[in-house]
Amino acid sequence: MSESRAEKDRPWVMRTYAGHSTAAASNALYRTNLAKGQTGLSVAFDLPTQTGYDPDSPLSRGEVGKVGVPVPHLGEMRRLFEDIPLTGMNTSMTINATAMWLLAMYQVAAEEQNPDLAPEEVAHQLAGTTQNDIIKEYLSRGTYVFPPEHSLRLISDVISYTVHQIPKWNPINICSYHLQEAGATPQQELAYALCTAIAVLDQVKGSGQVSEEDFDKVVGRISFFVNAGVRFVEETCKMRAFVQLWDEITRERYGVEDPKMRRFRYGVQVNSLGLTEAQPENNVQRIVLEMLGVTLSKSARARAVQLPAWNEALGLPRPWDQQWSLRLQQVLAFESDLLEYDDIFEGSTVIEAKVRELVEGAREEMDRVQAMGGAIAAVESGYMKSELVSAHAARRGRIESGEERIVGVNCFETTEPSPLTADLDAAIMAADPEAEASALSSVERWKAERDDAAVREALARLAADAKSEANLMEATLAAARAGATTGEWAGTLREVFGEFRAPTGVSGAVGVADAGAELSAVRERVRATGEELGGRLRLLVGKPGLDGHSNGAEQVAVRARDAGFEVIYQGIRLTPAQIVSAAVAEDVHCIGLSILSGSHMELVPAVLAGLREAGMDDVPVIVGGIIPDADGRALTQQGIAAVYTPKDFGLTEIMDGIVGVIRRANGLD
């Protein structure tokens, strides 16, 4: 006898995080992905766009079009969404410090697509999300620009504007995703994300731009962007804990009575931290297990999901790799019976106990942060950053000791040759080498054709409004319509607000608790080599370019300190010239460069050239990052002493390798 099937839930929005090289190339990729069944867009911007620089800035060198698409002006925003009707699209934009500017250009591009509608009507039809969470940028991702208080003001202005003018827009996507990538435990991920939400909502409330009657709408438009690791039972419980805690906070702290406005709304990209370069085919099942953690539980199911590709630890995924990740979602949503049932965990004593444990741990950490004065105070003091660096160091220690097992990395390492990686250079997509030249000529043409007087007037208004208490969204829209560039908008606000360098978290971080025989041996080798060279060994850890993903550099710095090196680490976003100056000033024995943005072939030679000019070309340089084999060989031929990639997970072994590099450079071996 056949059973009647239950009516299925609607599946979540399916996205692929994408954008590269040029607006034209990204537009073609978006239209292809939509044709394959993707139901929303998720735009990746390049680092100059994210940090408020035009392609012709010295800091943009080597970074243009590498980890996303460059959008330096309205013309490129038009090109990015050509033939994609924005009033019918749900678009997520991963943008933070410059979120207000990119949203303004998006809105103006949509107005231009709909000349028969009033601008207000167009705005009311736009749906999507700006990430716009600057606090996690100070902690993990590094694309911040302005000091915390001014960044919160920009966020508050966007929220206040959208709740009235773009009511279907999610003006902020509070991100616990990057906290987990930086090493956060589930309790820290819960606590720090929710403390960020409290800081943002308190700022909006205090600004007076939203009435008491409309504040429920603000709360209802807050969305989250979370991470899901491979421990999918724990991740399922974490999401249920998020739902419970958010309901409590919005009801008790903000008096929101409508359950719909208190709903925990979130999208997810599953964990990239756990993707391995060794046996990368194993990443496929990791991604599937991680997806289950945010989809199995109906009462805490993600509203949007984007998955990384199996080869992201190797380099830039190809369109086929992204298609594979999209198909994983589609098989779960449309072939399995997952969406036919109510919550399958309801009443489970195991799940309830784990949720209770996570909620209690998160509450304790939230209370600790709130007692310091809230999320901003905990950022400025360095507390949250140090806690994340320490948690990440503990995780690395567990992997190196074998306590935490990673298949293909520290266990089950024997493998057959993989047909997926038989040709490593063909297993990833190379960034377009002409992207930077294309962006430079685009900006040059744009500036030649625009009305400079109108731009100057618009930027003067932006500066004046920034010095007042006016909402900056209107002045930003005016600047976009006049033809200002991304660098000009951000540069104007830099002049008013200043810039900020976040604490690195390294000095206060707890490293390896128990040195063990291996680290003790390296420590002795560091000490002895230092004596031979007449002083303590000094290692400079440098992050050239705009890449703010500093987790690896921080872990190297902490372990080097534990191994007995004197460590010089000045944080992210340094020019090659600044790194060379620091090497000269500190008279270092070795320089370690960390680059994960794909700009190593431009930035590393620039550092080597600077060292030659400074007469320090005898100082060995090592490089770490996501560096394809062919590039690694090319860097070695240029004089790099060693290249480390994600497969080199043993930090103590790396320390031993650095000592060897120093000894060889000084003729000691």
Disulfide bonds with the S-S distance in Angstrom:
none
